Amino acid sequence: MEKIGIFGGTFNPIHQGHVHLAKHYIQELKLDKLLVIPTKYPPHKMARDLVSGKDRLEMCRLAFGDCPQAQVSDMEIVRPGRSYTVDTIRQLRKDYPQAKLFLLVGGDMFRSFHRWYCFEEILQNCTLCTAARERNELQELARCRILLSQYSENLIILDIPVLELSSTEIRSRLEKGENCSGLLPEAVLSYIREQKLYVPDRAHEAAVERFTEKIRSMLKPSRFEHSLNVAKRAVYLADLYGEDGKKAEIAGLLHDICKNMPPEEQLQWAKKSAIIFDKSFLDQPQLWHGFAAAEYIQQELGIQDPAILDAVRYHTVGRAEMSTFEKIIFLADLTSEERSYPSAEEVRDTVDQSLDEGMRVSLLFTIGKLVENRQPICRDSWLAYNCYVPES
């Protein structure tokens, strides 16, 4: 029976500690094949400085260039929407129906494994393996094994020599221009230098700082907090769906910049767009701030990027045939961290799986509320509804 190891991770970047562990797993478990699978976007944490999936795939290939058993897979990178480990296990069980699968996880992941999505199904389909990544961790792993043993006996803890390295610390060193020789495989370090990865974008950082202070001065505290949360959520969704995370952060920060302006001032800014508004829009002051914000940030803050301007402009009403970037800002606003309406968590999960399905669910809810409350529905919202609800 073929023995296949599944070695997943963010690998941002892959370092000598990863390679050290992987080669020991191959030897100790006598693996015929080791599938190295970079995560598209880790569902359990935010990753503002995550480099592209393409770059992480290439770094993994370079890191294991001298290991014939290792095969780098892009299955999670190319999978639409958010990807869970159980999705990968299901696919591999189809691809290798007769193989014995070994899921290799770090000690921290082993300790929290009982909180993973569909963890029992994962345990039914593979052997869970771990090893200490920090000194004196083996005893704690043994205690966690007792907890997991009620679900499966297919649990292995290996005593592998510890090589303590952290991707977070390595990124920090790279950003500061410090020497990382010996911490990364040489081929990976050369690639990082050639592609100029993990080099801080000082201009973007300065813009974020400037815009953050601007909205702080213009918004009420609760609206300011909301804007920060939307920016964070927008970065997450942009990375998940292959859009520019830096643009998403700016659009998320600024989308509500005019929210606390007096309504008449909002309308003055909105009318500068030269868009002809239908009467139902003009009768709903709560919708004006998006159109006002698009004009304000263009004229007062010097933002000329059409993608950012349109995403901010239509985040209150939506429209037909929205770009992926527009959908991201629209849905980041509706599913930001502090949103607590009854179905908020369910809607977040839906958006993480499909933007179009997220649009369908969101528009059904918002249009339904307007109809229930006998409120007017503006033209753009009707067109968005007709675009995304019937086709989904």
TORDO-396038 format. One record per residue (C-alpha): residue in three letters; x, y, z. Coordinates in steps of 0.5 Angstrom, whole numbers, padded with zeros to 4 digits, always signed. Layout:
// TORDO-396038
alaXYZ
...
//
This chain:
// TORDO-396038
met+0000+0000+0000
glu+0003+0007-0002
lys+0004+0011+0004
ile+0003+0019+0002
gly+0004+0025+0007
ile+0000+0031+0007
phe+0005+0037+0009
gly+0001+0043+0009
gly+0002+0050+0011
thr+0002+0058+0009
phe+0010+0057+0008
asn+0010+0065+0008
pro+0016+0063+0007
ile+0018+0056+0007
his+0024+0056+0011
gln+0030+0050+0014
gly+0025+0048+0020
his+0020+0046+0015
val+0025+0042+0010
his+0028+0039+0017
leu+0021+0037+0019
ala+0019+0034+0012
lys+0025+0030+0011
his+0025+0027+0018
tyr+0017+0025+0017
ile+0019+0022+0010
gln+0025+0018+0014
glu+0021+0016+0020
leu+0014+0014+0017
lys+0017+0011+0011
leu+0013+0015+0006
asp+0013+0014-0001
lys+0011+0021-0003
leu+0010+0027+0001
leu+0005+0032-0002
val+0007+0039+0000
ile+0001+0044-0001
pro+0001+0051+0001
thr-0005+0054+0004
lys-0009+0059-0001
tyr-0011+0063+0005
pro-0011+0061+0013
pro-0018+0060+0015
his-0016+0061+0022
lys-0012+0067+0022
met-0011+0074+0018
ala-0004+0075+0014
arg-0003+0082+0012
asp+0004+0080+0009
leu+0002+0074+0005
val+0006+0074-0001
ser+0002+0071-0007
gly+0000+0063-0008
lys+0005+0063-0014
asp+0011+0066-0010
arg+0010+0061-0005
leu+0009+0055-0009
glu+0015+0057-0013
met+0019+0057-0006
cys+0017+0050-0004
arg+0019+0047-0011
leu+0026+0051-0010
ala+0026+0048-0002
phe+0025+0041-0004
gly+0029+0041-0011
asp+0033+0035-0008
cys+0028+0031-0005
pro+0025+0026-0010
gln+0019+0024-0005
ala+0017+0031-0005
gln+0011+0034-0010
val+0009+0041-0009
ser+0001+0041-0010
asp-0003+0047-0012
met-0009+0044-0011
glu-0011+0049-0005
ile-0008+0055-0008
val-0013+0054-0015
arg-0019+0052-0011
pro-0024+0057-0011
gly-0026+0061-0005
arg-0024+0059+0002
ser-0021+0052+0003
tyr-0021+0047+0009
thr-0016+0041+0010
val-0022+0037+0010
asp-0023+0039+0002
thr-0016+0037+0001
ile-0017+0030+0005
arg-0023+0029+0001
gln-0020+0030-0006
leu-0014+0026-0004
arg-0018+0020-0002
lys-0021+0020-0009
asp-0014+0021-0012
tyr-0011+0016-0008
pro-0017+0011-0006
gln-0012+0005-0004
ala-0006+0010-0001
lys-0005+0011+0007
leu-0005+0018+0008
phe-0001+0022+0014
leu-0003+0029+0015
leu+0003+0032+0018
val+0001+0038+0023
gly+0005+0043+0027
gly+0005+0042+0035
asp+0000+0048+0035
met-0004+0045+0030
phe-0005+0038+0034
arg-0007+0042+0040
ser-0012+0045+0037
phe-0014+0040+0032
his-0021+0038+0036
arg-0023+0045+0034
trp-0022+0044+0026
tyr-0028+0044+0021
cys-0030+0037+0020
phe-0024+0034+0024
glu-0027+0028+0026
glu-0028+0026+0018
ile-0021+0028+0017
leu-0019+0023+0023
gln-0023+0018+0019
asn-0019+0018+0013
cys-0012+0019+0015
thr-0007+0018+0020
leu-0005+0025+0024
cys+0002+0026+0026
thr+0006+0031+0029
ala+0013+0033+0032
ala+0015+0038+0037
arg+0017+0045+0034
glu+0019+0048+0041
arg+0023+0045+0046
asn+0019+0041+0052
glu+0013+0041+0048
leu+0013+0033+0047
gln+0009+0032+0054
glu+0004+0037+0052
leu+0003+0034+0046
ala+0002+0027+0049
arg-0004+0030+0053
cys-0007+0032+0047
arg-0006+0026+0044
ile-0011+0023+0050
leu-0016+0028+0048
leu-0016+0026+0041
ser-0016+0019+0042
gln-0023+0018+0043
tyr-0024+0020+0036
ser-0019+0016+0033
glu-0013+0011+0035
asn-0009+0014+0028
leu-0005+0019+0032
ile+0003+0019+0032
ile+0008+0024+0035
leu+0015+0023+0033
asp+0021+0025+0037
ile+0024+0029+0032
pro+0030+0034+0033
val+0028+0041+0034
leu+0030+0046+0030
glu+0026+0053+0032
leu+0025+0057+0027
ser+0019+0062+0025
ser+0016+0065+0019
thr+0014+0071+0022
glu+0021+0072+0025
ile+0024+0071+0018
arg+0019+0076+0015
ser+0021+0081+0020
arg+0029+0080+0019
leu+0028+0080+0011
glu+0024+0087+0012
lys+0029+0090+0016
gly+0034+0087+0011
glu+0038+0083+0016
asn+0042+0077+0014
cys+0038+0070+0013
ser+0043+0066+0011
gly+0042+0059+0014
leu+0035+0060+0016
leu+0032+0059+0009
pro+0034+0054+0003
glu+0039+0058-0001
ala+0035+0057-0007
val+0029+0060-0003
leu+0033+0066-0001
ser+0036+0068-0008
tyr+0029+0067-0010
ile+0026+0072-0005
arg+0032+0077-0007
glu+0030+0077-0014
gln+0023+0078-0014
lys+0024+0083-0008
leu+0019+0079-0003
tyr+0018+0082+0004
val+0020+0089+0002
pro+0016+0094+0006
asp+0012+0098+0002
arg+0013+0105+0005
ala+0009+0109+0001
his+0003+0104+0002
glu+0004+0104+0010
ala+0004+0112+0010
ala-0002+0112+0006
val-0006+0108+0011
glu-0003+0112+0016
arg-0005+0118+0013
phe-0012+0116+0011
thr-0013+0112+0018
glu-0012+0119+0022
lys-0017+0122+0017
ile-0022+0118+0018
arg-0021+0118+0025
ser-0022+0126+0025
met-0029+0125+0021
leu-0032+0119+0024
lys-0036+0117+0030
pro-0032+0112+0034
ser-0036+0106+0033
arg-0036+0108+0025
phe-0028+0109+0025
glu-0028+0102+0028
his-0033+0099+0023
ser-0028+0102+0018
leu-0022+0099+0021
asn-0026+0092+0021
val-0028+0093+0014
ala-0021+0095+0011
lys-0018+0088+0015
arg-0024+0084+0012
ala-0023+0087+0005
val-0015+0085+0005
tyr-0018+0078+0007
leu-0023+0077+0001
ala-0018+0081-0004
asp-0013+0075-0002
leu-0018+0070-0002
tyr-0020+0072-0009
gly-0014+0074-0012
glu-0015+0082-0012
asp-0010+0087-0010
gly-0010+0087-0002
lys-0007+0094-0002
lys-0012+0097-0006
ala-0018+0093-0002
glu-0015+0096+0005
ile-0015+0103+0002
ala-0022+0102+0000
gly-0024+0099+0006
leu-0021+0105+0010
leu-0025+0110+0006
his-0031+0107+0004
asp-0035+0111+0010
ile-0031+0117+0010
cys-0037+0121+0009
lys-0042+0117+0013
asn-0042+0123+0019
met-0043+0129+0014
pro-0049+0132+0015
pro-0054+0129+0009
glu-0054+0136+0005
glu-0047+0136+0005
gln-0047+0129+0003
leu-0052+0130-0003
gln-0047+0136-0005
trp-0041+0131-0006
ala-0046+0126-0009
lys-0048+0131-0014
lys-0041+0133-0016
ser-0041+0126-0020
ala-0045+0128-0025
ile-0049+0122-0024
ile-0057+0122-0026
phe-0060+0119-0020
asp-0067+0116-0020
lys-0072+0119-0015
ser-0072+0113-0010
phe-0064+0114-0009
leu-0066+0122-0007
asp-0071+0120-0002
gln-0066+0115+0002
pro-0061+0119+0005
gln-0058+0113+0008
leu-0055+0111+0001
trp-0052+0118-0001
his-0045+0117+0003
gly-0042+0112-0002
phe-0043+0117-0008
ala-0041+0123-0004
ala-0035+0119-0001
ala-0032+0117-0008
glu-0032+0124-0010
tyr-0029+0127-0004
ile-0023+0122-0004
gln-0022+0124-0011
gln-0022+0131-0010
glu-0020+0132-0003
leu-0015+0126-0002
gly-0012+0125-0009
ile-0015+0118-0010
gln-0015+0117-0018
asp-0016+0109-0018
pro-0022+0107-0022
ala-0023+0101-0018
ile-0023+0104-0011
leu-0027+0110-0013
asp-0033+0105-0016
ala-0032+0100-0010
val-0033+0106-0005
arg-0039+0109-0010
tyr-0043+0103-0010
his-0042+0100-0003
thr-0049+0102-0001
val-0053+0100-0007
gly-0049+0095-0011
arg-0050+0095-0018
ala-0051+0090-0024
glu-0045+0087-0027
met-0040+0089-0021
ser-0033+0087-0021
thr-0030+0082-0017
phe-0026+0088-0013
glu-0033+0092-0012
lys-0036+0086-0009
ile-0031+0085-0004
ile-0032+0092-0002
phe-0039+0091-0002
leu-0039+0085+0002
ala-0033+0086+0007
asp-0038+0092+0009
leu-0044+0087+0010
thr-0039+0082+0014
ser-0034+0086+0018
glu-0032+0083+0025
glu-0037+0087+0029
arg-0043+0086+0025
ser-0048+0082+0029
tyr-0054+0081+0026
pro-0057+0074+0027
ser-0055+0071+0021
ala-0048+0075+0020
glu-0043+0068+0021
glu-0047+0064+0016
val-0047+0070+0011
arg-0039+0071+0013
asp-0038+0063+0011
thr-0042+0064+0005
val-0038+0070+0002
asp-0032+0066+0004
gln-0034+0060-0001
ser-0037+0065-0006
leu-0038+0072-0008
asp-0043+0071-0012
glu-0047+0067-0007
gly-0045+0072-0002
met-0048+0078-0007
arg-0055+0073-0008
val-0056+0072+0000
ser-0054+0079+0002
leu-0059+0082-0004
leu-0064+0078-0002
phe-0064+0080+0005
thr-0063+0088+0004
ile-0068+0088-0001
gly-0073+0084+0003
lys-0072+0089+0009
leu-0074+0095+0004
val-0080+0091+0002
glu-0082+0089+0009
asn-0081+0096+0011
arg-0085+0099+0005
gln-0079+0103+0003
pro-0077+0105-0004
ile-0071+0101-0008
cys-0067+0105-0012
arg-0065+0103-0019
asp-0058+0100-0018
ser-0060+0096-0012
trp-0066+0093-0017
leu-0061+0092-0022
ala-0056+0088-0018
tyr-0062+0084-0015
asn-0064+0082-0022
cys-0057+0081-0024
tyr-0055+0076-0018
val-0061+0073-0015
pro-0064+0070-0021
glu-0058+0067-0024
ser-0055+0064-0017
//
